[in-house]
Amino acid sequence: MIHFRILVAKFVTIYVGLLIALTWVVRLNWTALGVISLIFTVVGYVIGEWWALPHLHNLTLSLADFLFALLVIGWTGNWLYQMEWSLINFSFFLAGAAFVALVEWGVHVYYRKKVLKRVF
């Protein structure tokens, strides 16, 4: 049940981060954003929480989450919505990635206290 809560929190966070970065686009494809958020959630959870979190510091992993989110949001904006790399678009991409990284910080703290405490 703990893993389910964490996965739901990560999914909602990433979905909202994509919405922050891409919400001003006229035709949002909600299904595509959901699929991208789901893939990002599963990949981030397996690599981040299961594999890297027991070995890395929270700040290091949150910075990696920020970069990963920036790449996913930028890829989504450019590939899915054919957005140009302008300063305005990049600032929205940064805002969405920063939102994801901040919430991931809290997810990491929760994961360390609730899940890793039971394992180690």
C-alpha positions in Angstrom: 0.0 0.0 0.0 2.9 2.3 0.7 4.3 1.8 -2.8 0.9 2.5 -4.3 0.6 5.9 -2.4 4.1 6.9 -3.6 3.3 5.9 -7.2 0.1 7.9 -7.2 1.8 10.9 -5.6 4.6 10.7 -8.3 2.1 10.3 -11.1 0.0 13.3 -10.0 3.1 15.4 -9.5 4.5 14.7 -12.9 1.2 15.2 -14.6 0.8 18.6 -12.9 4.4 19.4 -13.8 3.6 18.7 -17.5 0.5 20.8 -17.2 2.4 23.7 -15.7 4.9 23.6 -18.5 2.5 22.9 -21.4 -0.9 24.2 -20.2 -0.9 27.3 -22.4 -0.7 25.1 -25.5 -4.1 25.4 -27.2 -4.7 21.7 -27.9 -3.5 19.6 -24.9 -3.8 15.9 -25.5 -4.7 14.7 -22.0 -4.3 11.1 -22.8 -0.7 11.6 -24.2 0.2 13.6 -21.1 -1.2 10.8 -19.0 0.8 8.1 -20.8 4.0 10.2 -20.6 3.4 10.8 -16.9 2.9 7.1 -16.3 6.1 6.1 -18.1 8.0 8.8 -16.3 6.5 7.7 -13.0 7.4 4.0 -13.4 10.9 4.7 -14.8 11.6 7.3 -12.1 10.3 5.0 -9.3 12.3 2.0 -10.4 15.6 3.9 -11.1 15.2 6.5 -8.4 13.6 5.1 -5.4 14.4 1.4 -5.7 17.9 1.5 -7.1 19.5 5.0 -6.4 17.9 6.3 -3.3 19.5 3.8 -0.9 22.9 4.7 -2.2 22.6 8.5 -3.0 21.9 11.6 -1.1 18.4 13.2 -1.4 19.8 16.4 -3.0 21.7 14.4 -5.7 18.7 12.4 -6.6 16.4 15.5 -6.6 18.8 17.2 -9.0 18.7 14.1 -11.2 14.9 14.2 -11.0 15.0 17.8 -12.1 17.2 17.1 -15.1 15.1 14.0 -16.0 11.9 16.0 -15.8 13.4 18.9 -17.8 14.4 16.4 -20.5 10.9 14.7 -20.5 9.1 18.0 -20.5 11.3 19.5 -23.3 10.9 16.3 -25.3 7.2 16.3 -24.8 6.9 20.0 -25.8 9.0 19.6 -28.9 8.0 16.2 -30.1 4.3 16.1 -29.1 3.4 19.7 -29.5 6.1 20.9 -31.9 7.0 23.8 -29.7 10.1 25.9 -30.5 13.0 26.3 -28.1 12.3 29.9 -27.1 13.2 31.6 -23.8 9.5 31.7 -22.9 9.0 28.0 -23.6 12.2 27.1 -21.8 11.1 29.1 -18.7 7.8 27.1 -18.6 9.8 23.9 -19.0 12.0 24.9 -16.1 9.0 25.8 -13.9 7.5 22.4 -14.5 10.7 20.5 -13.8 11.3 22.6 -10.7 7.8 21.7 -9.4 8.5 18.0 -10.1 11.9 18.1 -8.3 10.5 19.9 -5.3 7.7 17.3 -4.8 10.2 14.5 -5.5 12.3 15.8 -2.6 9.3 15.1 -0.3 8.7 11.7 -1.9 12.3 10.8 -1.2 12.0 11.8 2.5 8.7 9.8 2.8 10.2 6.8 1.0 13.3 6.8 3.3 11.2 7.0 6.5 8.4 4.6 5.5 10.0 2.0 3.1 13.8 2.0 3.6 13.4 2.1 7.4 11.6 -1.3 7.2 14.2 -2.8 4.8 17.4 -1.7 6.6 
